[in-house]
Amino acid sequence: MGPFVIPVLKTIPTITWSRPANITYGTALSSIQLDATATFNGNMVPGTFAYTTESETPVTTRTVWGAGTYILTATFTQMILTMFKVEQ
C-alpha cells in the first residue's frame, strides 16, 4: 500500500466582539470597549486586533472622542499564519 495524501485546509477563526457600551463624553476608550477575541474550537488564537474608525483613523485605549456616534472596525492579525485564513 502506498502513501496517502491528506489535504489539511486552513480554517477561519471565530471573531467575537460585543457591541461596546455607550461612554460619557470625555471618557477614554478602554479594554472594555476594545475587547474583540479570536478563537478556534474554543481556544484563543494568538494575534492582535487593530481598531479603526470608518475613516480608517486608528483607535486605541487612550482615544477620547467628542459627542456623537462612531463606527468601529476590528481587524485581526494572527501570529500563526499557516493555520488560519485572514478575516475582518
GIHUDA-V470679 format. One record per pair of residues at least 6 apart in sequence whose ideal C-beta (glycine too) atoms are under 6 Angstrom apart, sorted by the first residue. I is the first residue (numbers start at 1). J is the second residue. D is the distance in whole Angstrom. If there is no record, write none. Layout:
i: (I:I)
j: (J:J)
d: (D:D)
This chain:
i: (10:10:11:12:12:13:13:13:13:14:15:15:16:17:17:20:25:28:28:29:29:30:34:36:36:38:38:38:45:46:47:47:47:47:48:49:49:50:51:51:51:52:52:53:54:75:78)
j: (84:85:84:85:87:38:40:45:84:39:38:76:37:36:74:33:67:62:64:61:63:61:51:49:74:45:47:76:78:79:76:77:78:79:77:74:76:75:59:72:74:58:73:70:71:88:84)
d: (6:5:6:5:5:4:5:4:5:5:5:6:5:4:5:4:5:5:5:6:5:5:5:5:4:4:6:5:6:4:6:5:4:5:5:5:5:5:4:6:5:6:5:6:4:5:5)
